[in-house]
Amino acid sequence: MCKVGHANIKKVMKENPGSIFASELSLHLYYHDMCDVECPELSLLYILQMLSREKKTLSQTVAPLKKYFHSGEKNFTVENKQEIINKIEKKYSAVGGAFGGKKAEEVSHLDGLWMKFYWGWFSVRASNTEPVLRLNVEAKTKDKMEAKVREISQIILEKFVRH
């Protein structure tokens, strides 16, 4: 894992000589064979090669890989990005807090806030260029993913009140 962005990904790939591939959820794909730069053309060639070898359609080939449900990036325009992130972390770090009384199994501050739970994970990251928070949720079921998106979105959209 590393911070979002091609400059960060390229740096981590160079610092880890054994790395051969890196990606972002936005489907930016980076290959060591291509000097650690993004190369959609190589991705297409690999996909075409696999389809030719497997003699299956693309949908048949990827079906076994679809184990999780991802929200896609949800963006929220807010003024107080870090305060909202702190509020979310506090809420989901406590035992007996949100998410069915279970606290996060893992927490990372590498790039915003990332929290892992028994049902999946979420991340909330402040945009570096806009007054925007970016939310991503991944869960084992579609219903759980949608419920967590609603739940966390409600916290982000609440009028932030200082105590």
N, CA, C and O of each residue as an XYZ file, in Angstrom:
652
protein
N       0.852     -1.182      0.000
C       0.000      0.000      0.000
C       0.887      1.232      0.000
O       1.973      1.245      0.580
N       0.394      2.267     -0.668
C       1.086      3.549     -0.645
C       0.058      4.647     -0.894
O      -1.107      4.373     -1.181
N       0.507      5.885     -0.780
C      -0.391      6.999     -1.051
C      -0.846      6.968     -2.504
O      -0.158      6.447     -3.382
N      -2.022      7.537     -2.732
C      -2.595      7.620     -4.076
C      -1.707      8.495     -4.958
O      -1.084      9.442     -4.477
N      -1.656      8.178     -6.233
C      -0.969      9.024     -7.210
C       0.209      8.334     -7.862
O       0.930      7.563     -7.229
N       0.392      8.624     -9.140
C       1.438      7.940     -9.913
C       2.833      8.205     -9.370
O       3.675      7.307     -9.399
N       3.103      9.405     -8.878
C       4.442      9.704     -8.351
C       4.742      8.826     -7.139
O       5.856      8.320     -7.005
N       3.765      8.641     -6.261
C       3.965      7.801     -5.078
C       4.122      6.332     -5.456
O       4.964      5.627     -4.897
N       3.314      5.877     -6.399
C       3.378      4.475     -6.823
C       4.719      4.171     -7.477
O       5.346      3.158     -7.169
N       5.159      5.041     -8.375
C       6.446      4.824     -9.051
C       7.591      4.786     -8.045
O       8.501      3.966     -8.165
N       7.544      5.670     -7.057
C       8.587      5.719     -6.027
C       8.634      4.408     -5.249
O       9.711      3.847     -5.044
N       7.477      3.917     -4.817
C       7.424      2.668     -4.042
C       7.892      1.496     -4.901
O       8.578      0.603     -4.403
N       7.533      1.487     -6.169
C       7.985      0.395     -7.046
C       9.503      0.406     -7.190
O      10.130     -0.653     -7.183
N      10.098      1.582     -7.319
C      11.550      1.674     -7.447
C      12.241      1.278     -6.144
O      13.324      0.694     -6.171
N      11.622      1.590     -5.002
C      12.198      1.252     -3.700
C      12.067     -0.237     -3.383
O      12.740     -0.731     -2.478
N      11.222     -0.951     -4.103
C      10.996     -2.379     -3.897
C      11.314     -3.123     -5.186
O      10.424     -3.359     -6.003
N      12.578     -3.492     -5.373
C      13.016     -4.065     -6.650
C      12.245     -5.294     -7.106
O      12.220     -5.583     -8.302
N      11.614     -6.029     -6.191
C      10.866     -7.212     -6.574
C       9.476     -6.917     -7.102
O       8.791     -7.828     -7.568
N       9.042     -5.662     -7.040
C       7.681     -5.354     -7.491
C       7.611     -5.408     -9.013
O       8.477     -4.881     -9.711
N       6.570     -6.051     -9.503
C       6.414     -6.179    -10.952
C       5.161     -5.463    -11.459
O       5.034     -5.170    -12.648
N       4.224     -5.182    -10.519
C       2.943     -4.609    -10.921
C       2.354     -3.830     -9.753
O       2.516     -4.209     -8.593
N       1.667     -2.736    -10.077
C       0.943     -1.965     -9.065
C      -0.310     -1.401     -9.717
O      -0.363     -1.209    -10.932
N      -1.333     -1.135     -8.879
C      -2.569     -0.573     -9.425
C      -3.261      0.284     -8.394
O      -2.977      0.204     -7.199
N      -4.175      1.106     -8.876
C      -5.068      1.879     -8.031
C      -6.486      1.388     -8.325
O      -6.739      0.806     -9.380
N      -7.405      1.624     -7.394
C      -8.791      1.216     -7.625
C      -9.381      1.901     -8.854
O     -10.331      1.399     -9.455
N      -8.818      3.041     -9.221
C      -9.287      3.760    -10.401
C      -8.798      3.102    -11.697
O      -9.020      3.618    -12.792
N      -8.137      1.968    -11.551
C      -7.622      1.151    -12.661
C      -6.463      1.786    -13.412
O      -6.310      1.576    -14.615
N      -5.655      2.553    -12.718
C      -4.356      2.942    -13.264
C      -3.440      1.769    -12.959
O      -3.280      1.381    -11.801
N      -2.839      1.206    -13.999
C      -2.061     -0.018    -13.876
C      -0.611      0.270    -14.266
O      -0.346      0.842    -15.323
N       0.322     -0.133    -13.403
C       1.748      0.173    -13.575
C       2.540     -1.119    -13.646
O       2.279     -2.051    -12.886
N       3.513     -1.182    -14.560
C       4.313     -2.377    -14.775
C       5.795     -2.065    -14.667
O       6.282     -1.077    -15.217
N       6.502     -2.925    -13.947
C       7.953     -2.772    -13.851
C       8.596     -2.940    -15.233
O       9.558     -2.248    -15.564
N       8.057     -3.864    -16.032
C       8.596     -4.085    -17.380
C       8.559     -2.829    -18.244
O       9.283     -2.728    -19.234
N       7.721     -1.884    -17.871
C       7.578     -0.641    -18.635
C       8.148      0.536    -17.824
O       7.611      1.644    -17.855
N       9.238      0.273    -17.106
C       9.931      1.309    -16.309
C       9.030      1.886    -15.218
O       9.118      3.075    -14.909
N       8.174      1.065    -14.640
C       7.287      1.444    -13.536
C       6.292      2.547    -13.909
O       5.844      3.299    -13.043
N       5.956      2.639    -15.169
C       4.976      3.655    -15.577
C       3.654      2.987    -15.951
O       3.588      1.790    -16.231
N       2.617      3.801    -15.945
C       1.292      3.317    -16.317
C       1.308      2.916    -17.786
O       1.855      3.621    -18.633
N       0.696      1.769    -18.068
C       0.720      1.277    -19.449
C      -0.558      0.518    -19.767
O      -0.588     -0.709    -19.672
N      -1.612      1.232    -20.143
C      -2.863      0.539    -20.474
C      -2.723     -0.386    -21.686
O      -3.449     -1.373    -21.800
N      -1.809     -0.073    -22.571
C      -1.618     -0.916    -23.753
C      -1.118     -2.301    -23.355
O      -1.557     -3.304    -23.917
N      -0.205     -2.361    -22.390
C       0.298     -3.654    -21.934
C      -0.822     -4.429    -21.237
O      -0.916     -5.649    -21.373
N      -1.666     -3.717    -20.493
C      -2.818     -4.365    -19.850
C      -3.712     -5.006    -20.899
O      -4.138     -6.151    -20.743
N      -3.995     -4.274    -21.962
C      -4.833     -4.805    -23.036
C      -4.185     -6.026    -23.679
O      -4.864     -7.016    -23.952
N      -2.891     -5.965    -23.921
C      -2.206     -7.117    -24.522
C      -2.277     -8.344    -23.614
O      -2.512     -9.454    -24.092
N      -2.078     -8.157    -22.318
C      -2.180     -9.280    -21.377
C      -3.592     -9.866    -21.369
O      -3.757    -11.085    -21.331
N      -4.593     -9.019    -21.405
C      -5.986     -9.481    -21.407
C      -6.287    -10.254    -22.688
O      -6.891    -11.326    -22.644
N      -5.867     -9.710    -23.825
C      -6.101    -10.412    -25.091
C      -5.384    -11.755    -25.136
O      -5.929    -12.739    -25.634
N      -4.166    -11.792    -24.616
C      -3.401    -13.038    -24.563
C      -4.124    -14.074    -23.687
O      -4.219    -15.244    -24.058
N      -4.626    -13.644    -22.541
C      -5.333    -14.542    -21.628
C      -6.619    -15.059    -22.275
O      -6.923    -16.248    -22.181
N      -7.373    -14.180    -22.926
C      -8.622    -14.596    -23.573
C      -8.356    -15.610    -24.675
O      -9.110    -16.568    -24.843
N      -7.293    -15.396    -25.416
C      -6.931    -16.321    -26.490
C      -6.550    -17.689    -25.922
O      -6.945    -18.723    -26.461
N      -5.793    -17.688    -24.849
C      -5.346    -18.929    -24.213
C      -6.503    -19.683    -23.550
O      -6.599    -20.904    -23.675
N      -7.372    -18.968    -22.853
C      -8.451    -19.591    -22.079
C      -9.658    -19.982    -22.933
O     -10.440    -20.844    -22.534
N      -9.815    -19.373    -24.076
C     -10.957    -19.642    -24.963
C     -12.292    -19.383    -24.258
O     -13.258    -20.126    -24.433
N     -12.324    -18.313    -23.456
C     -13.540    -17.893    -22.756
C     -13.775    -16.410    -23.038
O     -12.880    -15.694    -23.487
N     -15.001    -15.973    -22.763
C     -15.287    -14.547    -22.877
C     -14.658    -13.814    -21.696
O     -14.277    -14.435    -20.704
N     -14.553    -12.517    -21.806
C     -14.001    -11.714    -20.713
C     -14.853    -11.855    -19.458
O     -14.317    -12.002    -18.360
N     -16.184    -11.811    -19.612
C     -17.059    -11.936    -18.438
C     -16.904    -13.302    -17.770
O     -16.947    -13.389    -16.543
N     -16.724    -14.363    -18.545
C     -16.518    -15.695    -17.970
C     -15.172    -15.764    -17.229
O     -15.058    -16.410    -16.188
N     -14.181    -15.101    -17.772
C     -12.843    -15.139    -17.189
C     -12.777    -14.390    -15.862
O     -12.114    -14.843    -14.930
N     -13.454    -13.255    -15.766
C     -13.371    -12.455    -14.537
C     -14.393    -12.852    -13.481
O     -14.260    -12.452    -12.325
N     -15.410    -13.628    -13.846
C     -16.464    -14.000    -12.894
C     -15.915    -14.596    -11.592
O     -16.378    -14.197    -10.524
N     -14.956    -15.528    -11.623
C     -14.451    -16.089    -10.361
C     -13.694    -15.062     -9.503
O     -13.516    -15.268     -8.303
N     -13.261    -13.980    -10.107
C     -12.503    -12.962     -9.370
C     -13.407    -11.978     -8.633
O     -12.944    -11.241     -7.763
N     -14.669    -11.964     -8.970
C     -15.605    -11.016     -8.363
C     -16.100    -11.553     -7.025
O     -17.191    -12.113     -6.926
N     -15.267    -11.367     -5.992
C     -15.583    -11.879     -4.664
C     -16.126    -10.790     -3.746
O     -16.767    -11.095     -2.740
N     -15.879     -9.526     -4.080
C     -16.235     -8.427     -3.202
C     -17.039     -7.388     -3.970
O     -17.060     -7.372     -5.200
N     -17.698     -6.521     -3.209
C     -18.510     -5.469     -3.801
C     -17.893     -4.130     -3.429
O     -17.688     -3.828     -2.253
N     -17.604     -3.346     -4.435
C     -16.922     -2.071     -4.229
C     -17.844     -0.919     -4.580
O     -18.577     -0.975     -5.567
N     -17.804      0.113     -3.776
C     -18.694      1.260     -3.948
C     -18.308      2.174     -5.093
O     -19.143      2.928     -5.593
N     -17.058      2.117     -5.514
C     -16.558      3.181     -6.376
C     -16.321      4.395     -5.497
O     -16.805      4.451     -4.367
N     -15.599      5.341     -5.998
C     -15.262      6.519     -5.191
C     -16.447      7.470     -5.084
O     -17.016      7.890     -6.092
N     -16.809      7.801     -3.853
C     -17.883      8.759     -3.567
C     -17.221     10.040     -3.076
O     -16.414     10.003     -2.147
N     -17.554     11.169     -3.688
C     -16.937     12.445     -3.336
C     -17.919     13.356     -2.621
O     -19.085     13.455     -3.003
N     -17.433     14.023     -1.573
C     -18.237     14.930     -0.762
C     -17.503     16.257     -0.619
O     -16.361     16.286     -0.161
N     -18.144     17.351     -1.006
C     -17.555     18.672     -0.828
C     -17.805     19.118      0.600
O     -18.952     19.255      1.025
N     -16.732     19.342      1.335
C     -16.807     19.735      2.740
C     -15.737     20.789      3.023
O     -14.767     20.929      2.278
N     -15.932     21.512      4.099
C     -14.947     22.541      4.478
C     -13.932     22.018      5.486
O     -12.793     22.485      5.515
N     -14.322     21.075      6.294
C     -13.512     20.641      7.433
C     -13.099     19.178      7.280
O     -13.503     18.322      8.068
N     -12.300     18.906      6.269
C     -11.953     17.531      5.912
C     -11.335     16.745      7.078
O     -11.814     15.665      7.423
N     -10.292     17.282      7.669
C      -9.588     16.524      8.707
C     -10.449     16.325      9.946
O     -10.368     15.276     10.585
N     -11.259     17.291     10.295
C     -12.136     17.143     11.464
C     -13.143     16.012     11.252
O     -13.442     15.259     12.179
N     -13.658     15.899     10.040
C     -14.612     14.828      9.740
C     -13.906     13.475      9.774
O     -14.449     12.509     10.309
N     -12.720     13.399      9.217
C     -11.948     12.148      9.262
C     -11.701     11.741     10.711
O     -11.848     10.569     11.059
N     -11.328     12.695     11.556
C     -11.089     12.402     12.976
C     -12.359     11.880     13.655
O     -12.307     10.951     14.461
N     -13.490     12.487     13.320
C     -14.769     12.068     13.904
C     -15.103     10.633     13.485
O     -15.544      9.832     14.310
N     -14.894     10.311     12.215
C     -15.165      8.956     11.711
C     -14.250      7.954     12.413
O     -14.703      6.895     12.847
N     -12.975      8.284     12.522
C     -12.044      7.356     13.171
C     -12.435      7.109     14.626
O     -12.424      5.970     15.091
N     -12.769      8.148     15.320
C     -13.154      8.003     16.732
C     -14.382      7.102     16.855
O     -14.438      6.231     17.724
N     -15.351      7.316     15.989
C     -16.588      6.539     16.049
C     -16.343      5.051     15.795
O     -16.926      4.209     16.478
N     -15.503      4.718     14.838
C     -15.317      3.336     14.444
C     -14.119      2.653     15.097
O     -13.842      1.489     14.809
N     -13.411      3.357     15.966
C     -12.296      2.756     16.695
C     -12.731      2.164     18.027
O     -12.048      1.299     18.575
N     -13.851      2.618     18.546
C     -14.291      2.198     19.876
C     -15.059      0.888     19.831
O     -15.894      0.675     18.952
N     -14.769      0.017     20.784
C     -15.571     -1.202     20.945
C     -16.966     -0.761     21.366
O     -17.118      0.119     22.213
N     -17.966     -1.369     20.779
C     -19.338     -0.983     21.094
C     -19.799      0.202     20.271
O     -20.932      0.660     20.415
N     -18.917      0.706     19.400
C     -19.281      1.827     18.536
C     -20.081      1.338     17.351
O     -20.881      0.409     17.464
N     -19.866      1.953     16.246
C     -20.611      1.601     15.038
C     -20.174      0.230     14.518
O     -19.308     -0.418     15.105
N     -20.768     -0.194     13.434
C     -20.452     -1.451     12.752
C     -20.706     -2.649     13.655
O     -19.861     -3.537     13.771
N     -21.847     -2.671     14.279
C     -22.280     -3.845     15.025
C     -21.496     -4.116     16.281
O     -21.350     -5.271     16.682
N     -20.984     -3.068     16.920
C     -20.289     -3.231     18.179
C     -18.863     -3.728     18.061
O     -18.208     -3.953     19.078
N     -18.367     -3.905     16.856
C     -16.998     -4.377     16.670
C     -16.120     -3.225     16.214
O     -16.491     -2.456     15.328
N     -14.954     -3.118     16.830
C     -14.040     -2.065     16.400
C     -13.192     -2.561     15.231
O     -13.156     -3.754     14.930
N     -12.530     -1.644     14.600
C     -11.717     -1.978     13.437
C     -10.637     -2.986     13.798
O     -10.039     -2.913     14.871
N     -10.391     -3.934     12.884
C      -9.326     -4.918     13.064
C      -7.970     -4.313     12.736
O      -6.957     -4.661     13.343
N      -7.963     -3.402     11.766
C      -6.736     -2.714     11.358
C      -7.082     -1.268     11.029
O      -8.181     -0.973     10.559
N      -6.128     -0.364     11.280
C      -6.292      1.056     10.958
C      -4.993      1.536     10.346
O      -3.910      1.209     10.832
N      -5.099      2.313      9.276
C      -3.923      2.913      8.647
C      -4.194      4.394      8.382
O      -5.305      4.802      8.046
N      -3.126      5.179      8.548
C      -3.193      6.611      8.241
C      -2.241      6.945      7.096
O      -1.841      8.098      6.933
N      -1.885      5.957      6.318
C      -0.936      6.147      5.222
C      -1.397      7.236      4.263
O      -0.603      8.074      3.835
N      -2.679      7.222      3.928
C      -3.229      8.210      3.004
C      -4.675      8.469      3.425
O      -5.606      7.920      2.835
N      -4.855      9.295      4.433
C      -6.180      9.521      4.982
C      -6.444      8.501      6.068
O      -5.581      8.237      6.904
N      -7.633      7.929      6.057
C      -8.030      6.930      7.054
C      -8.504      5.679      6.337
O      -9.392      5.741      5.487
N      -7.913      4.545      6.678
C      -8.324      3.244      6.147
C      -8.594      2.350      7.336
O      -7.761      2.239      8.236
N      -9.775      1.700      7.347
C     -10.150      0.829      8.458
C     -10.694     -0.486      7.913
O     -11.541     -0.505      7.019
N     -10.187     -1.591      8.474
C     -10.608     -2.931      8.053
C     -11.477     -3.536      9.149
O     -11.187     -3.401     10.337
N     -12.555     -4.209      8.726
C     -13.507     -4.871      9.620
C     -13.744     -6.300      9.133
O     -13.264     -6.686      8.067
N     -14.475     -7.068      9.907
C     -14.786     -8.454      9.527
C     -15.579     -8.519      8.221
O     -15.514     -9.526      7.517
N     -16.319     -7.475      7.890
C     -17.180     -7.460      6.703
C     -16.492     -6.875      5.472
O     -16.997     -7.035      4.360
N     -15.335     -6.191      5.643
C     -14.647     -5.526      4.538
C     -13.831     -4.353      5.047
O     -13.257     -4.426      6.134
N     -13.771     -3.272      4.280
C     -12.989     -2.109      4.681
C     -13.589     -0.839      4.086
O     -14.424     -0.891      3.183
N     -13.140      0.312      4.615
C     -13.454      1.595      3.998
C     -12.250      2.519      4.119
O     -11.401      2.353      4.995
N     -12.199      3.481      3.233
C     -11.189      4.536      3.347
C     -11.868      5.876      3.108
O     -12.788      5.997      2.300
N     -11.387      6.872      3.833
C     -11.816      8.256      3.656
C     -10.536      9.057      3.513
O      -9.681      9.054      4.399
N     -10.415      9.742      2.390
C      -9.184     10.465      2.085
C      -9.511     11.873      1.644
O     -10.440     12.091      0.867
N      -8.748     12.825      2.139
C      -8.924     14.216      1.735
C      -8.242     14.445      0.388
O      -7.106     14.020      0.178
N      -8.943     15.114     -0.515
C      -8.337     15.497     -1.789
C      -7.205     16.481     -1.515
O      -7.302     17.321     -0.620
N      -6.146     16.369     -2.282
C      -5.027     17.306     -2.147
C      -5.275     18.615     -2.884
O      -4.567     19.596     -2.656
N      -6.272     18.643     -3.765
C      -6.466     19.815     -4.627
C      -7.836     20.466     -4.501
O      -8.046     21.565     -5.013
N      -8.777     19.797     -3.823
C     -10.140     20.316     -3.732
C     -10.646     20.163     -2.298
O     -10.097     19.375     -1.529
N     -11.696     20.916     -1.933
C     -12.296     20.744     -0.603
C     -13.225     19.521     -0.598
O     -14.429     19.644     -0.375
N     -12.648     18.355     -0.844
C     -13.418     17.134     -1.075
C     -12.863     15.990     -0.233
O     -11.650     15.824     -0.102
N     -13.782     15.204      0.334
C     -13.441     13.920      0.940
C     -13.842     12.829     -0.043
O     -14.892     12.911     -0.679
N     -13.001     11.808     -0.163
C     -13.262     10.696     -1.066
C     -13.464      9.426     -0.235
O     -12.595      9.034      0.544
N     -14.610      8.802     -0.413
C     -14.972      7.600      0.329
C     -14.978      6.405     -0.610
O     -15.526      6.469     -1.710
N     -14.360      5.310     -0.164
C     -14.405      4.025     -0.852
C     -14.768      2.963      0.167
O     -14.248      2.964      1.283
N     -15.658      2.057     -0.210
C     -16.081      0.967      0.662
C     -16.040     -0.325     -0.136
O     -16.459     -0.367     -1.293
N     -15.529     -1.381      0.493
C     -15.551     -2.699     -0.124
C     -16.056     -3.687      0.928
O     -15.598     -3.669      2.070
N     -16.996     -4.546      0.542
C     -17.594     -5.491      1.488
C     -17.814     -6.844      0.818
O     -17.724     -6.986     -0.402
N     -18.103     -7.821      1.656
C     -18.324     -9.181      1.170
C     -19.667     -9.356      0.477
O     -19.832    -10.275     -0.325
N     -20.637     -8.480      0.778
C     -21.940     -8.543      0.114
C     -22.327     -7.154     -0.382
O     -21.874     -6.138      0.146
N     -23.164     -7.136     -1.397
C     -23.629     -5.868     -1.955
C     -24.455     -5.095     -0.928
O     -24.306     -3.881     -0.795
N     -25.327     -5.798     -0.202
C     -26.160     -5.134      0.808
C     -25.312     -4.473      1.883
O     -25.593     -3.345      2.289
N     -24.277     -5.162      2.347
C     -23.404     -4.611      3.392
C     -22.656     -3.396      2.854
O     -22.532     -2.389      3.552
N     -22.159     -3.478      1.629
C     -21.443     -2.351      1.034
C     -22.358     -1.137      0.953
O     -21.967     -0.036      1.341
N     -23.566     -1.330      0.454
C     -24.506     -0.210      0.319
C     -24.881      0.372      1.677
O     -24.995      1.590      1.817
N     -25.071     -0.479      2.672
C     -25.411     -0.010      4.021
C     -24.273      0.815      4.611
O     -24.518      1.843      5.242
N     -23.037      0.379      4.414
C     -21.887      1.102      4.963
C     -21.668      2.424      4.233
O     -21.276      3.413      4.852
N     -21.916      2.453      2.937
C     -21.829      3.721      2.199
C     -22.831      4.712      2.770
O     -22.490      5.869      3.017
N     -24.071      4.265      2.982
C     -25.094      5.158      3.559
C     -24.691      5.639      4.950
O     -24.806      6.822      5.270
N     -24.223      4.714      5.759
C     -23.868      5.015      7.149
C     -22.725      6.039      7.236
O     -22.827      7.024      7.966
N     -21.661      5.805      6.502
C     -20.510      6.705      6.559
C     -20.834      8.025      5.868
O     -20.397      9.084      6.320
N     -21.593      7.970      4.781
C     -21.998      9.202      4.088
C     -22.793     10.106      5.016
O     -22.624     11.326      5.003
N     -23.654      9.507      5.815
C     -24.462     10.297      6.761
C     -23.559     11.045      7.739
O     -23.821     12.203      8.061
N     -22.509     10.399      8.209
C     -21.571     11.058      9.126
C     -20.866     12.201      8.416
O     -20.714     13.284      8.981
N     -20.439     11.971      7.191
C     -19.730     13.012      6.437
C     -20.651     14.203      6.184
O     -20.215     15.352      6.246
N     -21.914     13.930      5.902
C     -22.845     15.009      5.542
C     -23.476     15.701      6.741
O     -24.104     16.747      6.581
N     -23.321     15.135      7.952
C     -23.850     15.801      9.142
C     -23.203     17.167      9.280
O     -22.028     17.353      8.965
N     -23.985     18.105      9.752
C     -23.409     19.411     10.040
C     -22.453     19.205     11.182
O     -22.852     18.762     12.259
N     -21.194     19.519     10.961
C     -20.163     19.292     11.951
C     -20.304     20.327     13.062
O     -20.260     21.533     12.818
N     -20.475     19.834     14.281
C     -20.656     20.727     15.437
C     -19.483     20.539     16.378
O     -19.177     19.416     16.779
N     -18.828     21.626     16.731
C     -17.717     21.545     17.689
C     -18.255     21.543     19.099
O     -19.213     22.246     19.420
N     -17.627     20.744     19.931
C     -18.028     20.672     21.338
C     -17.004     21.384     22.191
O     -17.150     21.441     23.412
